[in-house]
């Protein structure tokens, strides 16, 4: 579990990290450099879940050596499905990371939400639903691996 008390934001007890795949952890269906190492390290402290439509059909293979659960979503109502998944875990114990319009639901309900503006860009709705915006997935995962960094960004 990742625990941190952020003045003016609240106390975080993150047991689950829910990530989008394409555009967040991957570009063109391939993991972004450094993501695998960071996910493996983070998995020692929280359960990792990857939610994806798997546009390129590569998610399960790309994530095979990473301790995470991969959930392939249907082509419709993905934002609602991602929101429901986060709520089923207990949203107050979830950090969500995404970049797409279909990530807005999970970003809106998670205790901590990180939007990633990577090589595939970022949807306006994801930015508006997030607590933090980062330039790369490495920066986003490092915030969770070194949670005191969150204090500087989120304190009131």
C-alpha positions as CSV (number, residue, x, y, z in Angstrom):
1,X,0.0,0.0,0.0
2,X,1.1,3.5,-0.8
3,X,0.2,5.9,2.1
4,X,0.6,9.7,2.2
5,X,-1.0,12.6,4.0
6,X,-1.2,15.6,1.7
7,X,-2.1,18.9,3.5
8,X,-5.4,20.3,2.1
9,X,-5.8,17.3,-0.3
10,X,-6.3,14.4,2.2
11,X,-4.8,11.1,3.2
12,X,-4.1,8.6,0.5
13,X,-4.1,4.9,1.0
14,X,-3.5,3.5,-2.5
15,X,-3.9,-0.2,-2.7
16,X,-4.7,-0.3,-6.5
17,X,-3.2,1.4,-9.5
18,X,-5.4,1.3,-12.6
19,X,-3.8,2.2,-15.9
20,X,-4.9,2.6,-19.5
21,X,-2.6,0.9,-22.0
22,X,-2.5,2.6,-25.4
23,X,-1.4,6.2,-25.2
24,X,-0.6,5.8,-21.5
25,X,1.7,2.8,-20.9
26,X,2.2,2.1,-24.6
27,X,2.6,3.9,-28.0
28,X,1.4,2.1,-31.1
29,X,0.8,-1.0,-29.0
30,X,4.3,-1.2,-27.6
31,X,5.3,-0.4,-24.0
32,X,7.0,2.9,-23.6
33,X,10.6,2.7,-22.5
34,X,11.0,2.4,-18.8
35,X,7.4,1.6,-18.1
36,X,8.0,-2.1,-17.5
37,X,10.7,-1.5,-14.9
38,X,8.6,1.1,-13.1
39,X,5.5,-1.1,-13.1
40,X,7.4,-4.0,-11.6
41,X,8.7,-1.8,-8.8
42,X,5.3,-0.3,-8.1
43,X,3.7,-3.8,-8.0
44,X,5.6,-4.4,-4.8
45,X,3.4,-1.7,-3.1
46,X,0.0,-1.8,-4.9
47,X,-2.0,-4.1,-7.2
48,X,-1.7,-3.1,-10.8
49,X,-4.6,-3.3,-13.2
50,X,-4.5,-2.4,-16.9
51,X,-7.8,-1.6,-18.6
52,X,-7.7,-1.4,-22.4
53,X,-9.6,-1.8,-25.6
54,X,-6.4,-3.2,-26.9
55,X,-6.5,-1.4,-30.2
56,X,-3.3,-3.1,-31.5
57,X,-4.0,-6.5,-29.9
58,X,-0.7,-6.4,-28.1
59,X,-1.5,-5.7,-24.4
60,X,-1.4,-9.2,-23.0
61,X,1.9,-10.0,-24.7
62,X,3.5,-6.6,-23.8
63,X,2.5,-7.0,-20.2
64,X,3.2,-10.8,-19.8
65,X,6.3,-10.3,-17.6
66,X,4.7,-7.6,-15.4
67,X,2.7,-8.6,-12.3
68,X,-0.6,-7.0,-13.3
69,X,-4.1,-7.9,-14.2
70,X,-5.1,-7.1,-17.8
71,X,-8.7,-6.4,-18.6
72,X,-9.7,-6.1,-22.3
73,X,-12.8,-3.9,-22.7
74,X,-15.5,-4.0,-25.4
75,X,-15.6,-1.3,-28.0
76,X,-18.5,0.7,-26.5
77,X,-19.0,2.6,-23.2
78,X,-15.4,2.4,-22.2
79,X,-15.4,5.4,-19.9
80,X,-18.4,4.0,-18.0
81,X,-16.7,0.6,-17.8
82,X,-13.5,2.1,-16.5
83,X,-15.4,4.1,-13.9
84,X,-17.3,1.1,-12.7
85,X,-14.1,-0.9,-12.4
86,X,-12.4,1.7,-10.2
87,X,-15.6,1.9,-8.1
88,X,-15.6,-1.9,-7.7
89,X,-12.1,-1.7,-6.2
90,X,-13.2,1.0,-3.8
91,X,-12.3,4.3,-5.5
92,X,-10.8,5.8,-2.3
93,X,-8.0,3.3,-2.6
94,X,-7.3,3.7,-6.3
95,X,-4.8,5.8,-8.3
96,X,-5.8,6.0,-11.9
97,X,-3.6,6.9,-14.8
98,X,-4.8,7.6,-18.4
99,X,-4.7,9.9,-21.4
100,X,-7.8,9.3,-23.4
101,X,-11.4,10.5,-23.5
102,X,-12.4,7.0,-22.4
103,X,-10.3,7.4,-19.2
104,X,-12.3,10.4,-18.0
105,X,-14.7,8.3,-15.9
106,X,-12.0,6.5,-13.9
107,X,-9.9,9.7,-13.5
108,X,-12.9,11.5,-12.1
109,X,-13.7,8.9,-9.3
110,X,-10.2,7.7,-8.3
111,X,-8.7,9.0,-5.0
112,X,-5.7,10.2,-7.1
113,X,-5.8,10.7,-10.8
114,X,-2.9,11.3,-13.1
115,X,-3.3,12.3,-16.8
116,X,-0.3,11.5,-19.1
117,X,0.4,13.7,-22.1
118,X,2.6,11.2,-24.0
119,X,3.4,10.7,-27.7
120,X,-0.3,10.0,-28.6
121,X,-1.5,13.2,-27.0
122,X,-4.1,13.7,-24.3
123,X,-7.9,14.3,-24.5
124,X,-9.2,17.5,-23.0
125,X,-11.7,15.5,-20.9
126,X,-8.9,13.5,-19.3
127,X,-7.1,16.7,-18.3
128,X,-10.2,18.1,-16.8
129,X,-10.9,14.9,-14.8
130,X,-7.3,14.6,-13.4
131,X,-5.7,15.8,-10.3
132,X,-2.2,15.9,-11.9
133,X,-1.0,16.2,-15.5
134,X,2.5,14.8,-16.3
135,X,4.5,14.7,-19.6
136,X,5.3,11.0,-19.6
137,X,4.2,7.7,-18.0
138,X,7.6,7.6,-16.4
139,X,6.9,10.8,-14.5
140,X,3.4,9.5,-13.5
141,X,4.6,6.1,-12.2
142,X,7.5,7.8,-10.4
143,X,5.0,10.0,-8.5
144,X,3.6,6.8,-7.1
145,X,6.9,5.1,-6.5
146,X,8.1,8.3,-4.6
147,X,4.8,9.5,-3.2
148,X,6.3,12.5,-1.2
149,X,6.6,14.2,-4.6
150,X,2.8,14.3,-4.6
151,X,2.9,16.6,-1.6
152,X,4.6,19.4,-3.5
153,X,2.0,19.2,-6.3
154,X,-1.2,18.6,-4.4
155,X,-0.9,20.5,-1.1
156,X,-3.2,23.4,-0.5
